[in-house]
Amino acid sequence: MKRFLSILYALATVFIIVGALFILQAESYGLALLTSGLGLNILYRILILRLQKFKVFKLHDFLKLLGILIMIFACVLIFTNSEYKFNILILSVIVDVIINYKEITLKTQ
């Protein structure tokens, strides 16, 4: 399961980066790639979320849940004509990076 989760996270990250690059080049499928990456990232975050910690008040776990909700909201806004959809997309990626910074550090053990 751990190997599947690492592959899922890597794939989500690649889709987010490639989708953002295609959006910058005004390609139409960049938004689909970015949304796919966010969807995979949401799935990854839900799979690693430990619901047992919600019984004990842990602020960091509630922030992770908030990050998931912001990503879901960003994915829903993509399919609307909201003028803030790109801002929410950027916000959701930044919040995800800030909250989960330990997963993306390059430290080796």
Backbone as XML, in Angstrom:
<?xml version="1.0"?>
<chain id="A" units="angstrom">
  <residue number="1" name="MET">
    <atom name="N" x="0.828" y="-1.193" z="0.000"/>
    <atom name="CA" x="0.000" y="0.000" z="0.000"/>
    <atom name="C" x="0.875" y="1.259" z="0.000"/>
  </residue>
  <residue number="2" name="LYS">
    <atom name="N" x="2.007" y="1.184" z="0.689"/>
    <atom name="CA" x="2.873" y="2.351" z="0.763"/>
    <atom name="C" x="3.449" y="2.700" z="-0.609"/>
  </residue>
  <residue number="3" name="ARG">
    <atom name="N" x="3.786" y="1.683" z="-1.396"/>
    <atom name="CA" x="4.305" y="1.926" z="-2.747"/>
    <atom name="C" x="3.223" y="2.558" z="-3.624"/>
  </residue>
  <residue number="4" name="PHE">
    <atom name="N" x="1.985" y="2.076" z="-3.497"/>
    <atom name="CA" x="0.868" y="2.646" z="-4.254"/>
    <atom name="C" x="0.675" y="4.114" z="-3.888"/>
  </residue>
  <residue number="5" name="LEU">
    <atom name="N" x="0.756" y="4.431" z="-2.606"/>
    <atom name="CA" x="0.568" y="5.816" z="-2.171"/>
    <atom name="C" x="1.675" y="6.725" z="-2.687"/>
  </residue>
  <residue number="6" name="SER">
    <atom name="N" x="2.906" y="6.240" z="-2.712"/>
    <atom name="CA" x="3.993" y="7.076" z="-3.216"/>
    <atom name="C" x="3.856" y="7.302" z="-4.721"/>
  </residue>
  <residue number="7" name="ILE">
    <atom name="N" x="3.410" y="6.289" z="-5.444"/>
    <atom name="CA" x="3.174" y="6.450" z="-6.886"/>
    <atom name="C" x="2.026" y="7.418" z="-7.131"/>
  </residue>
  <residue number="8" name="LEU">
    <atom name="N" x="0.974" y="7.305" z="-6.336"/>
    <atom name="CA" x="-0.181" y="8.198" z="-6.463"/>
    <atom name="C" x="0.219" y="9.644" z="-6.206"/>
  </residue>
  <residue number="9" name="TYR">
    <atom name="N" x="1.033" y="9.867" z="-5.172"/>
    <atom name="CA" x="1.470" y="11.225" z="-4.852"/>
    <atom name="C" x="2.375" y="11.791" z="-5.944"/>
  </residue>
  <residue number="10" name="ALA">
    <atom name="N" x="3.272" y="10.973" z="-6.456"/>
    <atom name="CA" x="4.166" y="11.433" z="-7.522"/>
    <atom name="C" x="3.380" y="11.766" z="-8.788"/>
  </residue>
  <residue number="11" name="LEU">
    <atom name="N" x="2.418" y="10.935" z="-9.126"/>
    <atom name="CA" x="1.590" y="11.180" z="-10.306"/>
    <atom name="C" x="0.763" y="12.458" z="-10.143"/>
  </residue>
  <residue number="12" name="ALA">
    <atom name="N" x="0.204" y="12.667" z="-8.949"/>
    <atom name="CA" x="-0.568" y="13.883" z="-8.696"/>
    <atom name="C" x="0.315" y="15.117" z="-8.829"/>
  </residue>
  <residue number="13" name="THR">
    <atom name="N" x="1.520" y="15.041" z="-8.303"/>
    <atom name="CA" x="2.436" y="16.181" z="-8.382"/>
    <atom name="C" x="2.817" y="16.484" z="-9.826"/>
  </residue>
  <residue number="14" name="VAL">
    <atom name="N" x="3.092" y="15.460" z="-10.603"/>
    <atom name="CA" x="3.444" y="15.661" z="-12.010"/>
    <atom name="C" x="2.274" y="16.279" z="-12.774"/>
  </residue>
  <residue number="15" name="PHE">
    <atom name="N" x="1.071" y="15.782" z="-12.544"/>
    <atom name="CA" x="-0.104" y="16.345" z="-13.226"/>
    <atom name="C" x="-0.316" y="17.810" z="-12.852"/>
  </residue>
  <residue number="16" name="ILE">
    <atom name="N" x="-0.128" y="18.147" z="-11.580"/>
    <atom name="CA" x="-0.311" y="19.536" z="-11.154"/>
    <atom name="C" x="0.712" y="20.441" z="-11.833"/>
  </residue>
  <residue number="17" name="ILE">
    <atom name="N" x="1.962" y="20.025" z="-11.842"/>
    <atom name="CA" x="3.022" y="20.854" z="-12.443"/>
    <atom name="C" x="2.836" y="20.977" z="-13.953"/>
  </residue>
  <residue number="18" name="VAL">
    <atom name="N" x="2.598" y="19.863" z="-14.630"/>
    <atom name="CA" x="2.425" y="19.899" z="-16.085"/>
    <atom name="C" x="1.160" y="20.680" z="-16.460"/>
  </residue>
  <residue number="19" name="GLY">
    <atom name="N" x="0.088" y="20.485" z="-15.698"/>
    <atom name="CA" x="-1.135" y="21.234" z="-15.962"/>
    <atom name="C" x="-0.940" y="22.734" z="-15.795"/>
  </residue>
  <residue number="20" name="ALA">
    <atom name="N" x="-0.195" y="23.130" z="-14.754"/>
    <atom name="CA" x="0.070" y="24.558" z="-14.556"/>
    <atom name="C" x="0.921" y="25.125" z="-15.691"/>
  </residue>
  <residue number="21" name="LEU">
    <atom name="N" x="1.877" y="24.353" z="-16.160"/>
    <atom name="CA" x="2.697" y="24.822" z="-17.282"/>
    <atom name="C" x="1.874" y="24.972" z="-18.560"/>
  </residue>
  <residue number="22" name="PHE">
    <atom name="N" x="0.968" y="24.034" z="-18.812"/>
    <atom name="CA" x="0.123" y="24.148" z="-19.998"/>
    <atom name="C" x="-0.868" y="25.303" z="-19.879"/>
  </residue>
  <residue number="23" name="ILE">
    <atom name="N" x="-1.322" y="25.589" z="-18.663"/>
    <atom name="CA" x="-2.208" y="26.740" z="-18.486"/>
    <atom name="C" x="-1.447" y="28.023" z="-18.785"/>
  </residue>
  <residue number="24" name="LEU">
    <atom name="N" x="-0.193" y="28.094" z="-18.358"/>
    <atom name="CA" x="0.614" y="29.283" z="-18.644"/>
    <atom name="C" x="0.816" y="29.477" z="-20.138"/>
  </residue>
  <residue number="25" name="GLN">
    <atom name="N" x="0.819" y="28.394" z="-20.909"/>
    <atom name="CA" x="0.976" y="28.482" z="-22.360"/>
    <atom name="C" x="-0.367" y="28.589" z="-23.071"/>
  </residue>
  <residue number="26" name="ALA">
    <atom name="N" x="-1.437" y="28.752" z="-22.314"/>
    <atom name="CA" x="-2.795" y="28.926" z="-22.840"/>
    <atom name="C" x="-3.284" y="27.710" z="-23.606"/>
  </residue>
  <residue number="27" name="GLU">
    <atom name="N" x="-2.859" y="26.525" z="-23.185"/>
    <atom name="CA" x="-3.358" y="25.292" z="-23.779"/>
    <atom name="C" x="-4.648" y="24.887" z="-23.070"/>
  </residue>
  <residue number="28" name="SER">
    <atom name="N" x="-5.591" y="24.363" z="-23.812"/>
    <atom name="CA" x="-6.904" y="24.060" z="-23.244"/>
    <atom name="C" x="-6.883" y="22.837" z="-22.337"/>
  </residue>
  <residue number="29" name="TYR">
    <atom name="N" x="-5.998" y="21.893" z="-22.572"/>
    <atom name="CA" x="-5.992" y="20.678" z="-21.760"/>
    <atom name="C" x="-5.174" y="20.838" z="-20.476"/>
  </residue>
  <residue number="30" name="GLY">
    <atom name="N" x="-4.568" y="21.987" z="-20.265"/>
    <atom name="CA" x="-3.831" y="22.233" z="-19.028"/>
    <atom name="C" x="-4.735" y="22.230" z="-17.811"/>
  </residue>
  <residue number="31" name="LEU">
    <atom name="N" x="-5.928" y="22.768" z="-17.978"/>
    <atom name="CA" x="-6.897" y="22.795" z="-16.878"/>
    <atom name="C" x="-7.350" y="21.391" z="-16.523"/>
  </residue>
  <residue number="32" name="ALA">
    <atom name="N" x="-7.510" y="20.536" z="-17.512"/>
    <atom name="CA" x="-7.892" y="19.149" z="-17.242"/>
    <atom name="C" x="-6.779" y="18.406" z="-16.509"/>
  </residue>
  <residue number="33" name="LEU">
    <atom name="N" x="-5.535" y="18.635" z="-16.898"/>
    <atom name="CA" x="-4.410" y="17.999" z="-16.210"/>
    <atom name="C" x="-4.283" y="18.499" z="-14.775"/>
  </residue>
  <residue number="34" name="LEU">
    <atom name="N" x="-4.446" y="19.793" z="-14.590"/>
    <atom name="CA" x="-4.357" y="20.363" z="-13.245"/>
    <atom name="C" x="-5.470" y="19.834" z="-12.355"/>
  </residue>
  <residue number="35" name="THR">
    <atom name="N" x="-6.664" y="19.741" z="-12.878"/>
    <atom name="CA" x="-7.784" y="19.206" z="-12.110"/>
    <atom name="C" x="-7.568" y="17.724" z="-11.800"/>
  </residue>
  <residue number="36" name="SER">
    <atom name="N" x="-7.030" y="16.978" z="-12.755"/>
    <atom name="CA" x="-6.730" y="15.569" z="-12.499"/>
    <atom name="C" x="-5.687" y="15.423" z="-11.401"/>
  </residue>
  <residue number="37" name="GLY">
    <atom name="N" x="-4.681" y="16.266" z="-11.441"/>
    <atom name="CA" x="-3.660" y="16.238" z="-10.402"/>
    <atom name="C" x="-4.219" y="16.574" z="-9.035"/>
  </residue>
  <residue number="38" name="LEU">
    <atom name="N" x="-5.100" y="17.576" z="-8.983"/>
    <atom name="CA" x="-5.727" y="17.916" z="-7.709"/>
    <atom name="C" x="-6.632" y="16.788" z="-7.229"/>
  </residue>
  <residue number="39" name="GLY">
    <atom name="N" x="-7.336" y="16.148" z="-8.145"/>
    <atom name="CA" x="-8.182" y="15.018" z="-7.767"/>
    <atom name="C" x="-7.374" y="13.868" z="-7.191"/>
  </residue>
  <residue number="40" name="LEU">
    <atom name="N" x="-6.252" y="13.551" z="-7.828"/>
    <atom name="CA" x="-5.382" y="12.498" z="-7.309"/>
    <atom name="C" x="-4.771" y="12.901" z="-5.971"/>
  </residue>
  <residue number="41" name="ASN">
    <atom name="N" x="-4.452" y="14.181" z="-5.826"/>
    <atom name="CA" x="-3.906" y="14.663" z="-4.562"/>
    <atom name="C" x="-4.947" y="14.575" z="-3.455"/>
  </residue>
  <residue number="42" name="ILE">
    <atom name="N" x="-6.196" y="14.876" z="-3.782"/>
    <atom name="CA" x="-7.279" y="14.744" z="-2.799"/>
    <atom name="C" x="-7.417" y="13.289" z="-2.376"/>
  </residue>
  <residue number="43" name="LEU">
    <atom name="N" x="-7.398" y="12.384" z="-3.350"/>
    <atom name="CA" x="-7.488" y="10.956" z="-3.040"/>
    <atom name="C" x="-6.328" y="10.523" z="-2.146"/>
  </residue>
  <residue number="44" name="TYR">
    <atom name="N" x="-5.121" y="10.963" z="-2.460"/>
    <atom name="CA" x="-3.948" y="10.627" z="-1.644"/>
    <atom name="C" x="-4.101" y="11.163" z="-0.224"/>
  </residue>
  <residue number="45" name="ARG">
    <atom name="N" x="-4.509" y="12.412" z="-0.104"/>
    <atom name="CA" x="-4.655" y="13.028" z="1.232"/>
    <atom name="C" x="-5.727" y="12.313" z="2.051"/>
  </residue>
  <residue number="46" name="ILE">
    <atom name="N" x="-6.805" y="11.898" z="1.409"/>
    <atom name="CA" x="-7.861" y="11.185" z="2.137"/>
    <atom name="C" x="-7.372" y="9.817" z="2.590"/>
  </residue>
  <residue number="47" name="LEU">
    <atom name="N" x="-6.574" y="9.141" z="1.743"/>
    <atom name="CA" x="-6.075" y="7.821" z="2.112"/>
    <atom name="C" x="-5.078" y="7.859" z="3.263"/>
  </residue>
  <residue number="48" name="ILE">
    <atom name="N" x="-4.313" y="8.948" z="3.391"/>
    <atom name="CA" x="-3.335" y="9.012" z="4.468"/>
    <atom name="C" x="-3.864" y="9.727" z="5.707"/>
  </residue>
  <residue number="49" name="LEU">
    <atom name="N" x="-5.056" y="10.284" z="5.629"/>
    <atom name="CA" x="-5.631" y="11.002" z="6.763"/>
    <atom name="C" x="-5.991" y="10.012" z="7.868"/>
  </residue>
  <residue number="50" name="ARG">
    <atom name="N" x="-5.563" y="10.306" z="9.057"/>
    <atom name="CA" x="-5.852" y="9.433" z="10.192"/>
    <atom name="C" x="-7.025" y="10.008" z="10.971"/>
  </residue>
  <residue number="51" name="LEU">
    <atom name="N" x="-8.159" y="9.368" z="10.832"/>
    <atom name="CA" x="-9.361" y="9.884" z="11.472"/>
    <atom name="C" x="-9.359" y="9.667" z="12.978"/>
  </residue>
  <residue number="52" name="GLN">
    <atom name="N" x="-8.504" y="8.772" z="13.478"/>
    <atom name="CA" x="-8.440" y="8.544" z="14.915"/>
    <atom name="C" x="-7.922" y="9.783" z="15.639"/>
  </residue>
  <residue number="53" name="LYS">
    <atom name="N" x="-7.109" y="10.568" z="14.984"/>
    <atom name="CA" x="-6.550" y="11.754" z="15.625"/>
    <atom name="C" x="-7.583" y="12.861" z="15.793"/>
  </residue>
  <residue number="54" name="PHE">
    <atom name="N" x="-8.713" y="12.747" z="15.118"/>
    <atom name="CA" x="-9.737" y="13.770" z="15.267"/>
    <atom name="C" x="-10.458" y="13.648" z="16.606"/>
  </residue>
  <residue number="55" name="LYS">
    <atom name="N" x="-10.356" y="12.470" z="17.224"/>
    <atom name="CA" x="-10.940" y="12.310" z="18.557"/>
    <atom name="C" x="-10.146" y="13.120" z="19.571"/>
  </residue>
  <residue number="56" name="VAL">
    <atom name="N" x="-8.849" y="13.199" z="19.362"/>
    <atom name="CA" x="-7.985" y="14.049" z="20.167"/>
    <atom name="C" x="-7.718" y="15.287" z="19.326"/>
  </residue>
  <residue number="57" name="PHE">
    <atom name="N" x="-7.925" y="16.450" z="19.910"/>
    <atom name="CA" x="-7.807" y="17.689" z="19.145"/>
    <atom name="C" x="-6.355" y="17.925" z="18.738"/>
  </residue>
  <residue number="58" name="LYS">
    <atom name="N" x="-6.066" y="17.718" z="17.472"/>
    <atom name="CA" x="-4.753" y="17.992" z="16.894"/>
    <atom name="C" x="-4.944" y="19.028" z="15.797"/>
  </residue>
  <residue number="59" name="LEU">
    <atom name="N" x="-4.381" y="20.177" z="15.997"/>
    <atom name="CA" x="-4.569" y="21.280" z="15.054"/>
    <atom name="C" x="-4.029" y="20.941" z="13.667"/>
  </residue>
  <residue number="60" name="HIS">
    <atom name="N" x="-2.897" y="20.265" z="13.611"/>
    <atom name="CA" x="-2.291" y="19.951" z="12.315"/>
    <atom name="C" x="-3.194" y="19.050" z="11.474"/>
  </residue>
  <residue number="61" name="ASP">
    <atom name="N" x="-3.872" y="18.104" z="12.117"/>
    <atom name="CA" x="-4.779" y="17.225" z="11.366"/>
    <atom name="C" x="-6.008" y="17.976" z="10.873"/>
  </residue>
  <residue number="62" name="PHE">
    <atom name="N" x="-6.485" y="18.925" z="11.665"/>
    <atom name="CA" x="-7.606" y="19.735" z="11.197"/>
    <atom name="C" x="-7.185" y="20.641" z="10.043"/>
  </residue>
  <residue number="63" name="LEU">
    <atom name="N" x="-5.941" y="21.110" z="10.060"/>
    <atom name="CA" x="-5.451" y="21.904" z="8.937"/>
    <atom name="C" x="-5.333" y="21.056" z="7.676"/>
  </residue>
  <residue number="64" name="LYS">
    <atom name="N" x="-4.935" y="19.784" z="7.843"/>
    <atom name="CA" x="-4.892" y="18.886" z="6.683"/>
    <atom name="C" x="-6.287" y="18.685" z="6.101"/>
  </residue>
  <residue number="65" name="LEU">
    <atom name="N" x="-7.278" y="18.527" z="6.972"/>
    <atom name="CA" x="-8.656" y="18.389" z="6.510"/>
    <atom name="C" x="-9.117" y="19.664" z="5.810"/>
  </residue>
  <residue number="66" name="LEU">
    <atom name="N" x="-8.737" y="20.806" z="6.338"/>
    <atom name="CA" x="-9.079" y="22.080" z="5.704"/>
    <atom name="C" x="-8.437" y="22.181" z="4.319"/>
  </residue>
  <residue number="67" name="GLY">
    <atom name="N" x="-7.198" y="21.720" z="4.190"/>
    <atom name="CA" x="-6.533" y="21.719" z="2.887"/>
    <atom name="C" x="-7.258" y="20.845" z="1.880"/>
  </residue>
  <residue number="68" name="ILE">
    <atom name="N" x="-7.743" y="19.685" z="2.337"/>
    <atom name="CA" x="-8.509" y="18.795" z="1.456"/>
    <atom name="C" x="-9.792" y="19.473" z="1.005"/>
  </residue>
  <residue number="69" name="LEU">
    <atom name="N" x="-10.468" y="20.136" z="1.930"/>
    <atom name="CA" x="-11.719" y="20.822" z="1.581"/>
    <atom name="C" x="-11.482" y="21.967" z="0.602"/>
  </residue>
  <residue number="70" name="ILE">
    <atom name="N" x="-10.369" y="22.685" z="0.763"/>
    <atom name="CA" x="-10.049" y="23.766" z="-0.176"/>
    <atom name="C" x="-9.770" y="23.196" z="-1.565"/>
  </residue>
  <residue number="71" name="MET">
    <atom name="N" x="-9.081" y="22.044" z="-1.629"/>
    <atom name="CA" x="-8.814" y="21.423" z="-2.936"/>
    <atom name="C" x="-10.111" y="20.950" z="-3.584"/>
  </residue>
  <residue number="72" name="ILE">
    <atom name="N" x="-11.020" y="20.398" z="-2.801"/>
    <atom name="CA" x="-12.316" y="19.972" z="-3.358"/>
    <atom name="C" x="-13.082" y="21.181" z="-3.881"/>
  </residue>
  <residue number="73" name="PHE">
    <atom name="N" x="-13.070" y="22.264" z="-3.122"/>
    <atom name="CA" x="-13.745" y="23.489" z="-3.543"/>
    <atom name="C" x="-13.125" y="24.033" z="-4.830"/>
  </residue>
  <residue number="74" name="ALA">
    <atom name="N" x="-11.794" y="23.959" z="-4.941"/>
    <atom name="CA" x="-11.115" y="24.432" z="-6.161"/>
    <atom name="C" x="-11.503" y="23.579" z="-7.367"/>
  </residue>
  <residue number="75" name="CYS">
    <atom name="N" x="-11.618" y="22.266" z="-7.162"/>
    <atom name="CA" x="-12.011" y="21.381" z="-8.264"/>
    <atom name="C" x="-13.444" y="21.653" z="-8.709"/>
  </residue>
  <residue number="76" name="VAL">
    <atom name="N" x="-14.315" y="21.963" z="-7.769"/>
    <atom name="CA" x="-15.705" y="22.271" z="-8.121"/>
    <atom name="C" x="-15.778" y="23.594" z="-8.877"/>
  </residue>
  <residue number="77" name="LEU">
    <atom name="N" x="-14.977" y="24.574" z="-8.457"/>
    <atom name="CA" x="-15.004" y="25.878" z="-9.117"/>
    <atom name="C" x="-14.504" y="25.834" z="-10.556"/>
  </residue>
  <residue number="78" name="ILE">
    <atom name="N" x="-13.711" y="24.832" z="-10.896"/>
    <atom name="CA" x="-13.186" y="24.723" z="-12.260"/>
    <atom name="C" x="-14.333" y="24.619" z="-13.262"/>
  </residue>
  <residue number="79" name="PHE">
    <atom name="N" x="-15.402" y="23.958" z="-12.863"/>
    <atom name="CA" x="-16.510" y="23.704" z="-13.786"/>
    <atom name="C" x="-17.543" y="24.827" z="-13.783"/>
  </residue>
  <residue number="80" name="THR">
    <atom name="N" x="-17.240" y="25.911" z="-13.108"/>
    <atom name="CA" x="-18.124" y="27.074" z="-13.111"/>
    <atom name="C" x="-17.462" y="28.195" z="-13.902"/>
  </residue>
  <residue number="81" name="ASN">
    <atom name="N" x="-18.154" y="29.281" z="-14.054"/>
    <atom name="CA" x="-17.596" y="30.440" z="-14.743"/>
    <atom name="C" x="-17.091" y="31.483" z="-13.767"/>
  </residue>
  <residue number="82" name="SER">
    <atom name="N" x="-16.686" y="31.036" z="-12.588"/>
    <atom name="CA" x="-16.196" y="31.953" z="-11.569"/>
    <atom name="C" x="-14.895" y="32.598" z="-12.013"/>
  </residue>
  <residue number="83" name="GLU">
    <atom name="N" x="-14.776" y="33.872" z="-11.738"/>
    <atom name="CA" x="-13.537" y="34.555" z="-12.112"/>
    <atom name="C" x="-12.423" y="34.308" z="-11.103"/>
  </residue>
  <residue number="84" name="TYR">
    <atom name="N" x="-12.744" y="33.656" z="-9.994"/>
    <atom name="CA" x="-11.749" y="33.379" z="-8.955"/>
    <atom name="C" x="-11.244" y="31.938" z="-8.973"/>
  </residue>
  <residue number="85" name="LYS">
    <atom name="N" x="-11.597" y="31.169" z="-9.995"/>
    <atom name="CA" x="-11.235" y="29.753" z="-9.980"/>
    <atom name="C" x="-9.731" y="29.538" z="-10.024"/>
  </residue>
  <residue number="86" name="PHE">
    <atom name="N" x="-9.000" y="30.338" z="-10.764"/>
    <atom name="CA" x="-7.551" y="30.175" z="-10.803"/>
    <atom name="C" x="-6.907" y="30.613" z="-9.492"/>
  </residue>
  <residue number="87" name="ASN">
    <atom name="N" x="-7.467" y="31.639" z="-8.873"/>
    <atom name="CA" x="-6.945" y="32.069" z="-7.577"/>
    <atom name="C" x="-7.133" y="30.987" z="-6.523"/>
  </residue>
  <residue number="88" name="ILE">
    <atom name="N" x="-8.288" y="30.331" z="-6.523"/>
    <atom name="CA" x="-8.549" y="29.264" z="-5.556"/>
    <atom name="C" x="-7.672" y="28.049" z="-5.861"/>
  </residue>
  <residue number="89" name="LEU">
    <atom name="N" x="-7.431" y="27.768" z="-7.139"/>
    <atom name="CA" x="-6.522" y="26.677" z="-7.500"/>
    <atom name="C" x="-5.120" y="26.929" z="-6.960"/>
  </residue>
  <residue number="90" name="ILE">
    <atom name="N" x="-4.626" y="28.129" z="-7.168"/>
    <atom name="CA" x="-3.298" y="28.480" z="-6.675"/>
    <atom name="C" x="-3.271" y="28.431" z="-5.156"/>
  </residue>
  <residue number="91" name="LEU">
    <atom name="N" x="-4.304" y="28.947" z="-4.525"/>
    <atom name="CA" x="-4.392" y="28.915" z="-3.066"/>
    <atom name="C" x="-4.401" y="27.487" z="-2.544"/>
  </residue>
  <residue number="92" name="SER">
    <atom name="N" x="-5.139" y="26.605" z="-3.206"/>
    <atom name="CA" x="-5.213" y="25.224" z="-2.727"/>
    <atom name="C" x="-3.865" y="24.515" z="-2.830"/>
  </residue>
  <residue number="93" name="VAL">
    <atom name="N" x="-3.125" y="24.773" z="-3.903"/>
    <atom name="CA" x="-1.803" y="24.157" z="-4.044"/>
    <atom name="C" x="-0.832" y="24.728" z="-3.015"/>
  </residue>
  <residue number="94" name="ILE">
    <atom name="N" x="-0.873" y="26.029" z="-2.792"/>
    <atom name="CA" x="0.020" y="26.652" z="-1.807"/>
    <atom name="C" x="-0.297" y="26.171" z="-0.401"/>
  </residue>
  <residue number="95" name="VAL">
    <atom name="N" x="-1.576" y="26.105" z="-0.050"/>
    <atom name="CA" x="-1.968" y="25.613" z="1.278"/>
    <atom name="C" x="-1.529" y="24.166" z="1.463"/>
  </residue>
  <residue number="96" name="ASP">
    <atom name="N" x="-1.676" y="23.357" z="0.419"/>
    <atom name="CA" x="-1.250" y="21.957" z="0.496"/>
    <atom name="C" x="0.249" y="21.847" z="0.724"/>
  </residue>
  <residue number="97" name="VAL">
    <atom name="N" x="1.011" y="22.662" z="0.036"/>
    <atom name="CA" x="2.468" y="22.627" z="0.201"/>
    <atom name="C" x="2.864" y="23.087" z="1.600"/>
  </residue>
  <residue number="98" name="ILE">
    <atom name="N" x="2.233" y="24.126" z="2.106"/>
    <atom name="CA" x="2.580" y="24.637" z="3.438"/>
    <atom name="C" x="2.203" y="23.636" z="4.524"/>
  </residue>
  <residue number="99" name="ILE">
    <atom name="N" x="1.023" y="23.077" z="4.442"/>
    <atom name="CA" x="0.570" y="22.148" z="5.483"/>
    <atom name="C" x="1.364" y="20.850" z="5.458"/>
  </residue>
  <residue number="100" name="ASN">
    <atom name="N" x="1.700" y="20.375" z="4.291"/>
    <atom name="CA" x="2.363" y="19.076" z="4.156"/>
    <atom name="C" x="3.823" y="19.224" z="3.738"/>
  </residue>
  <residue number="101" name="TYR">
    <atom name="N" x="4.500" y="20.217" z="4.263"/>
    <atom name="CA" x="5.871" y="20.494" z="3.852"/>
    <atom name="C" x="6.827" y="19.356" z="4.188"/>
  </residue>
  <residue number="102" name="LYS">
    <atom name="N" x="6.539" y="18.569" z="5.203"/>
    <atom name="CA" x="7.443" y="17.481" z="5.584"/>
    <atom name="C" x="7.492" y="16.383" z="4.531"/>
  </residue>
  <residue number="103" name="GLU">
    <atom name="N" x="6.436" y="16.210" z="3.778"/>
    <atom name="CA" x="6.403" y="15.167" z="2.760"/>
    <atom name="C" x="7.201" y="15.526" z="1.530"/>
  </residue>
  <residue number="104" name="ILE">
    <atom name="N" x="7.456" y="16.794" z="1.313"/>
    <atom name="CA" x="8.124" y="17.180" z="0.081"/>
    <atom name="C" x="9.549" y="17.650" z="0.317"/>
  </residue>
  <residue number="105" name="THR">
    <atom name="N" x="10.050" y="17.507" z="1.547"/>
    <atom name="CA" x="11.440" y="17.867" z="1.792"/>
    <atom name="C" x="12.343" y="16.825" z="1.174"/>
  </residue>
  <residue number="106" name="LEU">
    <atom name="N" x="13.541" y="17.217" z="0.880"/>
    <atom name="CA" x="14.472" y="16.338" z="0.201"/>
    <atom name="C" x="15.512" y="15.745" z="1.150"/>
  </residue>
  <residue number="107" name="LYS">
    <atom name="N" x="15.199" y="15.736" z="2.426"/>
    <atom name="CA" x="16.131" y="15.167" z="3.400"/>
    <atom name="C" x="16.190" y="13.656" z="3.242"/>
  </residue>
  <residue number="108" name="THR">
    <atom name="N" x="17.392" y="13.132" z="3.382"/>
    <atom name="CA" x="17.553" y="11.689" z="3.344"/>
    <atom name="C" x="17.913" y="11.206" z="4.732"/>
  </residue>
  <residue number="109" name="GLN">
    <atom name="N" x="17.510" y="10.000" z="5.031"/>
    <atom name="CA" x="17.773" y="9.464" z="6.362"/>
    <atom name="C" x="18.978" y="8.581" z="6.356"/>
  </residue>
</chain>
